[in-house]
C-alpha cells in the first residue's frame, strides 16, 4: 500500500444497523409469522397481476429468485390464481418441467401477498429510533433511510461495557448485539450490523459484504482489514458508490477490481474521472471523511415527484392527467419551503414493450411557484417531446430555486389578478394542510387515469416518492 499512515487517520466506533427486509418483516410480525421463515411479498395493487413488488421476505427472494424491485408479471406464478404461469416463466427463461411447476405452486399457495402500509412502517421505525437513543444522543445518530441508520458509539462504549480488559472492538460488538436484541424484543424485527473502529464507510462495507452472511449478522472492519477484506470485494459494483456506468469507466482505465482501484494513480483518476474518481480511490483504501455528526448535504437542491404507473398509459389525455397531478403536488411542496423555481424538467419512461428511449427534457422559466404556470410548463415539455407510445414511469422536477419574495412583474401583467390567484392558492394550501390533500380535488381526480386519491393513501413510500403535497 504505502499511500497512507493509518495511525494518523481519525477513528470512531461506528455501528451501521440495517433492518432485515424491513417492510416484509413488519407485515410478518403483524400476522404472527416468523420474518425469516415466511414467504411474503409487499406489492402495490396486491389484488391483481399489475402490481409493483416493493419488498419481500428472504424466503420469498430465495424461492422465487426475485429482488425487491420488480413486477407481478415477473413472477413464475399468477398472483390471483397462484397457478404456475408458463407465459411468465418463458419470458424469464425459467424451467417448466413438472417438478419445478409443483415446487412453485406449492410455495405460491403459502405465500402472503399484501399491500404496503407506510404509516405502519414509519411507526415501527420511530420505535427503532427510540432504541437507538438508548445508546447514543440524537447527535450521535444519523438515519440513513427508513430501515438503516448509523450510530457513533465512541462516547458510550465504556459506559455500557466498563470492563477494562476488553478491547474497543470487543465492546463495540457487545453493544451492537444488545441493540440487535432490543430491536427484536420490542418489534420482532431482525437486524444486521456492520461495525468499524475506523469510520462510517468501513461499517457500511462490513454490513453489505460480510454481516449479512454471518450467523450473528454482525461484522467489524477496520483500517487493518483494508487489504484482506476491502480489496477482496468480488465485484466492483458491490462497492458503495460504484454503479455499472462508473465500473465501465474504470475498466477503460485498466481498473477491474477494488484492489486495482486502491493501487491506481490518483492523479490520473482525478484527471479522467474528476473528484468522484479521486473520492472512490480514497474509499478503496478505507479512507472516509464523512462524519455522523455532520452528514453531507448536497449543494444542488431540487424538488421532484416520480412514480411507476400501475399499467401502461397509451392515451395522451391520460398521461396529461398524471403530469398535471404531479406538477401540482411538487408546486405545493415548493410553496411550503418558501421558494420559486427557475427550471422545470420531466422524465417519461416507456413500457418495456416499447423499443424507445426515455424522454428527459427541461426548460428555464421565470421564477414562479404558481401551480397553473408550472403545470403549463410541464405540459409544454410533454407536448414538445412526446409523439406516441405506452408510458410506464413519470417524473416531474423543479430546481434553480430563488426566494419566494423574488418576482418579475412586467407592464403587461395584471397585478390585481396575480395577487388574487396567490390568495386563492394560499387558501387552497391552507385547507389541504388542515383537512388533507383529498379535501379539495379537481374533477379529473375521478377519472380512471388519475392517481391522486390512490397515492394519497401512501405515506412517503419508496414507490411513491415525494408525496409531501398529498398529506
Steps between C-alpha positions, in 0.01 A plus 500: 500500500730776617263788428360540850617497858180377666629591844443861401145445378203582728323211674141468615301206632219473246205260473301498179170321567272365230156351561481173310231517228335775704160547332448126453614430858252752642218330307611157625513612864154657468367161393684301767734351237877448520669765277782268395288189441197643319454562128346848481498774241393864540344601171317808380162405354539162671152402380605458137784402270618854418657579836851622578706286739607747770654261753525130569613264773829305473312176434296661219822624336664160534207296367396726213840653428370857508640814655284775650447690176297330232153440364244233574533379141868423570394225742471137385143480633177693454436725800122445497475126431838397651543268202827463310520749213663340198488836321689681778744211540578500130566875503740456793673197350391276791446125512157361419546132589231340723724482808580873488135589429387309812774665706391850397128433545553348846689809612256736326213353706672589831633838384344814647457791256404817685459871418747757643418690821750782526338645811569171681861483379564855615351419842732199544793707378429756773511220759838393367630858507399507868713190561796666328466794737544264795860456384592838358389862499298634204821662374666156490224354281468548125197329336618383156156388383176374654664164577868591548696729727846584635578533872830642623561306823844647572386692808280223642713185464652518847167595658320190373801266516731623781723188497852641448636165384290508185616679185291773338426259217361243746296767678354621171391147415336452843303826475394422143373159615297674773348739246405207275340322795307810609363556148388137476339495845307823445402467134564139394730631223839338433790731420851479359786720621813616324755634747826688477753644742603730217225678305142477359615376157665187639193433717279517187733273303512253790121480502457464124777248444530290817243561776209373292677163463609439861300304764496803734412736213787727614843582356775747590746650248778741586808652332691180567246310284527712187739276304339171603132594492439823309728404213339155486148628426425283193314744274570870462126572505482340847705796625307794640478780242595297189227429248519335158584824320786583736625141476519533120695825533744331737533206260607734219786610728608141558340484846302179549494450877494694826865407549582646158315817597679531836839471331422722201664836442278760673615777266379306195170419674438865576590603147277238333211472749517819703432526871275190495788280380735640763243452777451135403878451501507620862205271581674199343782568743256514794516879541173679567463861612125488562378568852185365664468827691534711185330306220569605144247740351488530122563846359243482223137489607189395318153370569353215305230238484527169316283194468478169320152479353278198581448431128613622159358843414439528123266798472654847498211637708563241775872582513413870523278429805794333676735787412248760620462323835874467551567859395250617763639274773856628453375860480340458843832380642675793334274749675545323833874573496444858386676470163438561133646287221687615190542156338232241419585149383308181426579133443282255308596134501350274235354156568748215461295390198598821319833520325550867586741703709363687801415867463702738721456870433507833685454872451592824678211717617434826679496444880162361612328261740157548345331165436334598173817649351715204603241256365498682166881476479488127580238441229697710252805278552279196455341623176840600359651153544227236515347363181366153584563183697411336831634686805571312826701744717475876546697762693468876546777713653545868586841652575704820479329643808477866594331652803121522486514880535679522164269587210505658156203717408469644150291793383265252333425298814173544686633546854156477659431171323840361608432593863150349479644170371763495776233555768290217354804273486586578863142426608500164320837405656369595844186284464705203383749544786214484749271239344726304265579516129183320395278759668531707181545320170449586138230312310755294305594327828193283431638399161624140471843631396542712815737390776441779756260315729689170486836668570359710782459176697877443487726680747851568376542156343795407279258422221326832523784745545435854613143494625529790743241687298249221554503488879 
